[in-house]
């Protein structure tokens, strides 16, 4: 996928360009800037998707599986503010759902799995809760 694909879909979602149009050079560059800002903000919040800043709409983008829709919606939400238009409710919902998913994934990733190999093996018995003794 190219940055141009993300920009085109985001701008179409908010009605800045029609289905048959592509972004102008200025619109494309604005989307590149906003996309870089968006990924930098996520990284600061602990959601690092391995984004390398992009320079042009011709740059390739590799997104984790299932993230394209949310990235487009969040980009559309940002661009709507830049263009002084209201993003449709469906775009705002998709953007919020995407933010929630990414925060949830970042939180889950932050919990380290315990290394049980470092735990003591115990005495190999069974604890009887009724008597409070090991057998």
N, C-alpha and C positions, 0 to 999 in steps of 0.2 A: 504494500500500500504506500502511496505517496502522500506527502503533506497536502498536496493539491486536492487529493480525494477527501481528506478530512475537512479542509477549508471549504470545498464546494458543498459538501453535505451540510456542514454547519450553517453556511450562508443561505442555503435553500430552506433549511428548517425554520429560519427566522424571516424568510421572505425578502431578503436583500437581492437575491438573484433568482431567476425562474429556472424551471427544470431544464430548459434548453441552453442556459447560459453557463459560462465558467467565470470565475472571479477575475477581475482586472488585476493588473500587476500590483496596484496599491492595496486592493482588498486581500490578495494573496499574501503580501508581505505583512500586513496587519495580522492576519491569521497565524503566520509563522511566529511573530513576536508574542502573540497571546498564548500560543501553544507552548512555547519555551517557558513563558512565565508560569503557566499552569503546572507544568511538570516540575519546575523548580519549587513551586509552592507545595506540591505534594511531597516532594523529597524532604522538605523542611519539616513536614508533619509526620515523617516516618514512612511514607508510602513511596518507596523507590522502585520504579518500574524499569530501571536501567536506561533511562532516556539520555540520549546525547543531543545537546542543542542542535537545532537545524538552522540552516542559512537561507534556504530557498524552498519554494513549493515543489521543486523537483526532487528534493531529498526523500529517501525511503524511510519508512516508519515500520518498526516491528513492535506490535503491541501484544501483550499476553492475551491468550484466548479469552474471548468474552468481554474484552474491554473497549472495543472499537465504538460500539453504540454509546457507551457512557462518555468516552472522550469527545465524540462529536457533540453530544448534548451539552457537556460542560463548556466546550469551545463556543457553541452556539449561544449559550447563556452569557458568556463574557462578551462576545461580539455584539449581541443585542444591545448591551449597554453602550458600547462604542458608537453604534449607529442610531441610538435614541429610539429603539423600537422595543416593544414588549415581546419577550419570548413566549410562544404558546405554552399552555399548561402542560401539554404532553412532554415538551422539551424540558421544562423545569422539573417535572416528575422524574424523567429519565436521568437528568443531571443529579438530582438528589439521591436517587437509588444507586447511581454509580458511586457517588461520594461515600454513601453508607457502606457499600460493598468493599470499596478500597480501604476504608478505615477498619472495617471488620477483619479483612485479610491482613492488614498491617499489625493489628492487635494480636491476632492468632500467631503470626510469625514472630512476634516479640517474646512469646512465652517459650523459653528454652525447654526442651524435653529433658527430663532428668536422666542422668547416666546411672542406671541401676547397677552397673558393674562395680561402682564405687561403694555401694551399700554393703553393710555387714550381712553375712549369710544367716545369722541367728543361730539358734541351737538345733534347728532341724525338727523341732517338735511342733505340737499343735497346742494352742492356747485355749483352755476351757474357760469361757467367759463366766460360766455359772459358779465355778469354784475359784477362779483367779489363779489357776496354776497351769504350768506347762506339762504336757505328757509326751 
